Amino acid sequence: MAVTTAPAKGIGLPVTIIGIGIGGFVDGILLHQVLQWHHMLSSTNDDNVGVRDYPVNTVSGLEMNTLWDGFFHVVCWLAVLIGLAMLYARLTHDRARLWTSGVLWGRLAMGWGIFNLVEGIVDHHILGIHHVRADEYRTWWDLGFLLLGLVLLVGGWMIARRARPVR
């Protein structure tokens, strides 16, 4: 029963791209919408006293943050669609065996970890456009986000590396 026409490592890139998109969705849905800890621009020009260009407690500020949250979700959605298209193109007969593959789950975790690390470093630390949670512990929240990304990346890599090739 064949799953791929290419070696198992051939599914690595598409699954990593899917993981990046899923990591973005978890961030956007859980942290932006459900918990409402931050939005894409909620900490722009934050001077640690609460002065912001796009405050979430005004209609215009919330509208701008919601718009940019939407753009963020579009990018996540495109990543998942592109990854799925690439993955589908590499599959042939017995697709069910793919779901038990360590390569699939390991690379998904790696993609999520890559998302957390890039988004955390760029948006939280370099640009400072938002933080995981804008309270007195925001540095610790941001560092925890990076630590989660590192754990996902390393753990996923270890799982994918030890996985038996799916043939």
Long-range contacts (C-beta under 8 A, 24 or more apart in sequence): 1-93, 1-94, 1-97, 2-92, 2-93, 2-94, 2-167, 3-91, 3-92, 3-93, 3-94, 3-95, 3-97, 3-98, 3-101, 3-166, 3-167, 4-90, 4-91, 4-92, 4-98, 4-166, 4-167, 5-90, 5-92, 6-90, 7-165, 8-101, 8-103, 8-163, 8-164, 8-165, 8-166, 8-167, 9-103, 9-165, 10-90, 11-87, 11-90, 11-98, 11-101, 11-103, 11-104, 11-107, 11-166, 12-103, 12-107, 12-160, 13-86, 14-82, 14-83, 14-84, 14-85, 14-86, 14-87, 14-90, 15-83, 15-87, 15-103, 15-104, 15-107, 15-108, 15-111, 16-83, 16-107, 16-108, 16-110, 16-111, 16-114, 17-79, 17-80, 17-82, 17-83, 17-86, 17-111, 18-79, 18-80, 18-83, 18-84, 18-87, 18-108, 18-111, 19-83, 19-107, 19-108, 19-109, 19-110, 19-111, 19-112, 19-113, 19-114, 19-115, 19-156, 20-76, 20-79, 20-83, 20-111, 20-112, 20-114, 20-115, 21-76, 21-77, 21-78, 21-79, 21-80, 21-81, 21-83, 21-111, 21-115, 22-76, 22-80, 22-108, 22-111, 22-112, 23-111, 23-112, 23-113, 23-114, 23-115, 23-116, 23-119, 23-152, 24-72, 24-73, 24-75, 24-76, 24-79, 24-115, 24-119, 25-73, 25-76, 25-80, 26-112, 27-115, 27-116, 27-119, 28-69, 28-72, 28-73, 28-76, 31-132, 32-69, 32-72, 33-69, 37-132, 37-133, 37-134, 37-141, 38-130, 38-131, 38-132, 38-133, 38-134, 39-65, 39-66, 39-68, 39-69, 39-130, 40-65, 40-68, 40-69, 40-71, 40-72, 40-123, 40-129, 40-130, 41-65, 41-68, 41-129, 41-130, 42-129, 42-130, 42-131, 42-134, 43-128, 43-129, 43-130, 43-131, 43-134, 44-128, 44-129, 44-130, 46-128, 46-134, 83-111, 97-166, 98-166, 101-163, 101-166, 102-159, 102-160, 102-162, 102-163, 102-164, 103-160, 103-163, 103-165, 103-166, 105-156, 105-159, 105-160, 106-155, 106-156, 106-157, 106-158, 106-159, 106-160, 106-161, 106-163, 107-156, 107-160, 108-156, 109-152, 109-153, 109-155, 109-156, 109-159, 110-152, 110-153, 110-156, 110-157, 110-160, 111-156, 112-149, 112-152, 112-156, 113-148, 113-149, 113-150, 113-151, 113-152, 113-153, 113-154, 113-155, 113-156, 114-149, 114-153, 115-149, 116-145, 116-146, 116-148, 116-149, 116-152, 117-146, 117-149, 117-150, 117-153, 120-145, 120-146, 120-149, 121-146
